[in-house]
Every structure is written in C-alpha cells, then in structure tokens.
Amino acid sequence: MGEKKRAATEYAIKRVGDRYYPVIMDRKAGGHYEINNPMTGGALSYNNPEAAEAYIKRARESEEGQR
C-alpha cells in the first residue's frame, strides 16, 4: 500500500530551562535547527509554551500557503 509522505519541514518546541525554542526538525540529518530571531540575531525563544506553539502554527500556515 501507499507509504505516508512526511512533510519536508517539521517543527517542534525545545525547552531549555524556562525558555521555549521553536525548532525545525531535519530527520535526514538526525537533528534540529534553532530559528533565528531577525530582531536580535540570536535564537528565537519564548517564555511560555503557548507563544512558541502559536509561532509554529503560523509557520505551518505560511508553508501551506507557499505550496
């Protein structure tokens, strides 16, 4: 039967201490990439999981719109 095709880009949230980092998963490489904050140049992070989840939702919607 048909194999389920995974999305080219997958998102997740990494927690470090009291910060939440939206990350891009790279299953082929076996790791993840932190997303850069364009305002500071550092890694994008939030102090609550709801905000990080909202970012991931917007990123997925944006990706869907580009297809």
N, C-alpha and C positions, 0 to 999 in steps of 0.2 A: 504494500500500500504506500501512499504518499508520505514522505517524511515532512514533519512540520519545519518550516523555514524560520530561522531566528532572525530578528531584526539586525540590521548592520550595526546599529548603535543601541547599546543598552545603558540605562542609567541606574545608579544605586546611591545610597547615602552611607557615608563612612562617618562614624562617631569617634572623635578623639577628645577625651575629657568632656568639657561642657559645650563643645562646638560640633556642628554637623556640616559635613562637606559633601555636596553633590559631586559624584564622580562618573566618568564614562568608563564602562567595562569593555575590556578587549579580551575576549575569550581565547582568541588565537594566540595572543602573547601571554596569556595566563596572568593578567594583572589589571590594573585600573589606572586612570589618569585623572588628576585633580583638574578642575575647571578654573581658569584664571579669571580674577576679578579685574575688569578693564579699568576700574577707578584707581586701584592701588597697585596693580601688577602682581599681587600675591595670589594665593589660592582663595577662591570664593568659599565663604563659610557663613553659617548662621548660628544663632544662639538658641534656636528651637527647631524641633524636627518638622513642625508644620510649614515653616518658611522654606526649608530645604525641599520638602515634598512639593510645595507649590512651584518652586523653580523647576523641578523635574517634570511636572505636569506641563508647564509652559514650553519646556524644551521638546517634549514629545509632540505636543500640538504643532509647534513650529516645524519640526521634522516632517510630520504628516502633511503639512501644507506645502512643503517643497517637493513632494513626490508628484 
